[in-house]
Amino acid sequence: MSACPVAAPPAVTAAPLPVLGHDVRVPLVTGGEVTYAALDYAASAPALQRVWDDVAAYAPYYGSVHRGAGYLSQLSTDLFEKSRAEVADFVGCREGDQVLFTRSTTDSLNLLAAALPAGCRVFVFETEHHAALLPWQRRADTGVTFLDAPRSPREAVETLERALADREPYGPALVCVTGASNVTGELWPVRELAAAAHAHGARIVVDAAQLAPHHPVDLAELDADWIAFSGHKLYAPFGAGVLAGRADWLREAEPYLAGGGATRVVARRADGGVDVEWHESAARHEAGSPNVIGAYAIAAACKALTEAGFTSLVERERQLVAAVREGLARVPGVRVLSLFGEDAPRVGVLSFVVDGWNSSHFAAALSAEYGIGVRDGLFCAHPLVRTLLGGARDEPGECGAPDESLNAIRVSLGAGTPDEHVERFLRAVEELVRDGARWSYRTENGRCVPA
C-alpha cells in the first residue's frame, strides 16, 4: 500500500529562539551532509544562545560559593543567591517556600523522598517517569500505593480521591504526579489533583521536567506543595536541577548530604563525639561546593523564557504540535500513543509506532538517512509505555524484525525548533513508510545501527 502524501505543516507565526547547534551539519550514510534536526528535546534540550552567552560572560569571574572573602567568591555567592531568587520568581514561589539546587529532577525527588516524615504514605500513578516512580520505595517506613493508569483527566482525579479516602491509618501523605508526560506529552490536571490531595490532608509534588520548559508553572496558582525540574530540559546545560516548595518537611529532615555548607556549628563533645547544628535554610540540603554555573544557567534560562514571552512560545509550540499530529495522521500505519485521547492538550512531546517496523530500526533510519535525531525505547517510563502498547516484551528484537510492539519512537520539540525540522521529519516518515529504508542495518548491543 502506498502512503498518502504528507501536507506541509501550516506556517508558524513566531520565530524559534536561537539555540546552540542550530547549524551543526552531520553526515548521511547515503552520502553528503545535512543540518542536524534535533527533535529529542524531551531528553535534553539544546542550550539557548542567550544562556550560553550569559554563562560565558560570568565564567572569568567564577569563584567558590560561600567559601571566601575574595572578590570573585563574593561575586559568585551573590550570583548564586540571586539565581535562587530568579528561579523562585519563575515558578511562583510563595512566602516561606524554599528553592533548592540539586543535580536533576531525579535528584530533587530523591531528596524529597529522604525528607518524608516517618510513616508517610505516597500515592503515585504507574504512568510516571522512573524518576518519580521509584524514589519512594527506598524508605522502609514509607508505604507506596501505585495507581493504575487513568484514561482521562477526570478518571485521574477520581482514582486519586478513592485511594486517598481509603487510606488507613490517617497520617502524612504525599501525591506525586507529572505535569506533562514524557511519553505522550499530555498535560495532567495538576490543579484538580492538588485540590483532591489537600481535601484529604495530603501534599503533592509535581514532576515538572517536561512541563516547565513548555508551559508556565506557578506553585501558587497550581496550589502544589513542591515542583521538581531539570536545567538540561529547560535549555540550560551544566547538570543542575531544582526542588522548590514548602520548607517545613525539608527543614525538619536530616540533611540529604552531610558535609560542609549544610552546617551552622560543629563541635566536639567531651565523650569524643561530635555535635552538629544544621542550617534550616536551603543550605541544609546543599552540602559541598554547589554547582554555581549550573544554577546560574537555570536562572538565565528562566529569565530568557520570561522575557521572550511564554504566551507566544506556547502558541508557537501548539502550532508545531498540531502540524506533527496532522502530518502523522496522514501516514498509513502510524499510531500516536495517548492516554487521554487524540484531542488531549499536550506539550511538544509525541510518541508513536509504525506498523511493520521495529522502532529502533525506524529511529536509526531517521538519523542515518535524514539527519533527524529522535528517541526510541520505553523512555524511562516502562509501565506506561507497556500499557499504551498493550504489553511489550523485555527482550530486544532483531533489527528489521516487524516488531513494532517492542517499544516506541518519540519526537519532541521546543522553543528552538524551526519549521524546517518538522517538515523534514514528516517527509522522512512518509518516505520510510512508503519506500522502506535505503540502507542496511544490523543489531549491536540491542540497538539498530547502520551496517
Secondary structure, DSSP 8 states (H G I E B T S, - for coil): ------------SS----BTTTT-EEE-TTSSEEE-EE-BTTT----BHHHHHHHHHHGGG---TTS-SSHHHHHHHHHHHHHHHHHHHHTT--TT-EEEEESSHHHHHHHHHHT--TT-EEEEETTS-HHHHSGGGG-TT-EEEEE---SSHHHHHHHHHHHHHT-SS---EEEEEESB-TTT-BB--HHHHHHHHHHTT-EEEEE-TTTTTTS---HHHHT-SEEEEEGGGTT--SS-EEEEE-SHHHHHS--SS-STTSEEEEEE-TTS-EEEEE-SSGGGG--SS--HHHHHHHHHHHHHHHHH-HHHHHHHHHHHHHHHHHHHHTSTTEEE--SS-TT--B-SEEEEEETT--HHHHHHHHHHHH-EE-EEE-TT-HHHHHHHHT---SS---TT-S-TTS-EEEEE--TT--HHHHHHHHHHHHHHHHH--SS-EEEETTEEEE-
